[in-house]
Amino acid sequence: QLQASGGGLVQTGGSLRLSCAISGRPYSSAVMGWFRQAPGKERDFVATTRWSSGTTAYADSVKGRFTISRDRAEKTVDLVMNNLKAEDTAVYYCVAGGPSAFGSHAPRDFLSWGQGTQVTVSS
C-alpha cells in the first residue's frame, strides 16, 4: 500500500514536499513515481525513480523545479516541489510499477496507487 501526505495550499513561487510511505517491501526492480490530476483533466505523469538505483525521470513541465527521491531504509518516496505555479494545482498520486514503467507517461503501467493528496497553488 502507498500512503501519500504533505499536500496543502501554497502561494505561487512557494514550495511543498510530498511524501509517500510504502507498506511492505518493494522488490528491487520496482519503479516508484508520482502522477497528478487537475480538475476535469486526465492523470498526468510527473516523475519516476528506480527503487534500486535512484535513477530519475521527469515530465518536461516540472523539470528543474521538482525533485523525486527515495529512501530505501525508511521506505519512502518524496517529491520536493519548488517554484510552484497555478498550473501545478492538482491531486498528486504516489504510484508503483514494474521495471518497464520507468519514465512511462501511461497510468496503466502503474499497478499500485496511493489515495492522493491535494496541492493547491494560489496566485
N, C-alpha and C positions, 0 to 999 in steps of 0.2 A: 504493500500500500504506500501511497505517496501523500504527504500532508504538506500543503503549501501555506506559507504565512508571510507577513511583512508588508502587505498591501496597505494603501491608505490614500489620503489626499495630500497633494503637494503642489506647490506653485511651479509655473514654467521656469525651467532652468535649475530646478531642485534635483534632489537625489533620493533614491529609495533602495533598500536592499531586500530582495525576496529570498526566502529560504525554503527548501523542500526537504523534509525529513523522510527517510526511507525506512519502512518496516521490513524486516528480513534482511537477507544478504544478497546484494546484486551480484550476478555472475560476472566474471571478469570482462567478458566481451560486451557487456551492456553499454548502451548509449543512453545518456540522460539529457534532458533538454527542457526548453520552455516554448510554449505556444501562447498566443493571445487571441482574444476575440472581442472586437468592439461591437457595440450595439448595431444590429442589423447587418453585420458583416460575417464572413466566414472566418474560421480559425486560421491564423497566420503563424508561420514559423518565426521564431525569434532567435534561438541559439541551441546548439547541442555540444556535448562534450563526451568523449570516450571515458568510461569509468576507469579503465586500466591506465591509459597514458595521459589523460587530461587534455588531449588534443581538442581544439575548439573550432566551431564554425558559426557564422553569424549571418543574419539577414542583412542586406545592404542598408536597410532603413535604420538599423541600430548599431552598425559597425562603427567603432570609435567612441561610442557612448556607453554601451552595455558591456559587461564582463561576466562570463559564466565561469564558475569554478566548482570543483567537487572536493570534498574532504572524505577520504575513504575511511578514516578512523571514526569520524563522527557520523558517517553515512548521511551526509547532506549534500545538496547541490544548491548553490547560491547564484543569484543574478543581481549584480550591482548595476543600478541604472543611474547614469549621470546625465546632466543637461536635458532633463525631461521636457518633452514637448506635448502640446494638447493632443496631438495625434497618437501619442503613446497610451492614451486613456483606453483601458480595456480590462477584461478579466484575464488574468495570467494563469496558465495551467502548467504544472510540472508534469513531465511525461517520461516514459521509459520505453525503450525498444531494443531490438537486436542489433548486431553489428552493422547490418546493411542500412540501418536507419540514420547513420551519421550524416549530417548535412541535408537530410531529406526534408522537403517542404510539405510533404504529404501527411496529414494527420493519421491516415490509415496505417502508416508504417510504425506507429507507436501504439503498443497494445495496452499500456498502463497509463492512466490519467489520474491526477490528483483532483481535488474538489474545486480548485480555482480560488484566486484571491484578487480582489478589485483594486485596480490602480486608477486614480483619477488625478489628472493634471489640469489645474485651473490657470487661466491667463490673468 
